[in-house]
Amino acid sequence: MNLKTTLVGIAATVLLSAVAYAQTPATNSTVQDSATNAAAAAQMPSTKKAERAANRAFAKRVAHSVYKSKGMEDSDIVVFAKAKTGQVTLAGFIRSGDQDQIAQAAAGKVQGVSSVKSTLTVREEGGS
């Protein structure tokens, strides 16, 4: 039993010294790397925030173009846009199928638009 206790003690000592050796103090480059990673993580929300702001501004320009087009009276259209890719989705209600074509054409003329998808629904007369 004495030999068993001694071997367990030696194994524990070797294990602890290996763990202590693996935890060397941080060098300047390690500190700089962790500071760089922390700065990059802090900038992530601002990048997403800027992307959302660009998407809203792009959608606003497209919506302005759609609503200024002749024949778009009594339409209720919401524009979803991705400024980075130029993809635009039109959603909402229109009075006739002609308004769908007018809205798509107006949206496609805005600078930066690469594709237009329409999910517009023709509203029945007298419906709300």
N, C-alpha and C positions, 0 to 999 in steps of 0.2 A: 504494500500500500504506500509505503514511503517513496518508492521509485515512481509510482503513478502520480503522486502529488508533485514531485519534483519535475516530471515531464510536463504536466499541465502548467506549472509555474513558468517554465522555460518557454513554452509555446505562447503563453499570454504575453510574456515580455517581448518576444520576437514580433508578435502581432502588433502590439502597441508601439514599438519603436518604428515599425514599417509605416504605421499610420502617421506618426509624428514626422517622419522623414518626408512623407508625401505632401505634408502641409508646409511647404516652404513659404517664407514671406513674399509678398507681392513685389514685383519689380516695377520700375517706372512705366515700362511698356504695358504691363498688365493693368496698371492703374489708368493709363491713358486709354486703353482699349475699353475698359468698363465705363469710363467717362464718355467715350464716343458712342457706345451702345446706349447709354442713358440719354444722351442728347438726341439720338435718332428716335428713341422711343417717345421722347417728349414731343418731337415734331410730327409724329404720326397723326394725332388728332387734327392738327392744323392743316395737314395735307388733305385729309378727308373733308374738313370744313371748307377748304378752298374749292375742292371738287364739287361739293354740294352747292356752293355759291355760284360756281360757273354753270352748273346744270340749271339752276333757277334762272339765271340771267339769260341763258340760251333759250329756255322754254318761254320766257317772257317775250323775247324778240320774235319767236315763232308765233306765239299767240297774238301778238300785236299785228303781225302780218296777216294772219288768218282773219281776225275780226275787222280789219280795214278793207278786206276784199268785198267787192260788190256782190250782193246776193247772200250775204251771211247773216242777215237779220234774223232774229228769233232763234238763233242757234245757241246751244249751251255746250261749249267745248272746253275741255281741259287738255293741256299739252304736257306731256312727259318727255323730257329730252336728256340725252347724255352728250355733254359738250365735247368730251374726249373723242367719241366715236362718230358723232353727228347723227345718231339714231334718234328719230322722233316718233312718238306714238300719240295719236289723236284719239280722245275718248269723249263720250258724251252723247248729246241728242241733237238731231237736225230735223228740219221740216221735210226735206226731199233728198233723193239720191243725188241730184245735181249739186247740192251743197257739199256732199262728200267729195266729189271731184274738185270743186272749187277750193275746199279746205286743203286737200292734198297738194294741189298745184301751188297754192299760196305758201304752204309750208316748205315745199321743195325749192322755192325761189330764194329762201333765206340763206345767206352766206354761211357755210359750215355744215349744212344739212347734207348727209350722205344717203339716208333712206327715210321713208315715211311709211308708217304702219297706221292704218285706220281701223278703229274699233267703234266707229260712230254708229248710232242706232237711229233709224228714222222714227220720229215721234208721230203717232197717229193723231189726226185732227181731233181737237177737243180733249185730248189726253193731257195729263200734267206730268 
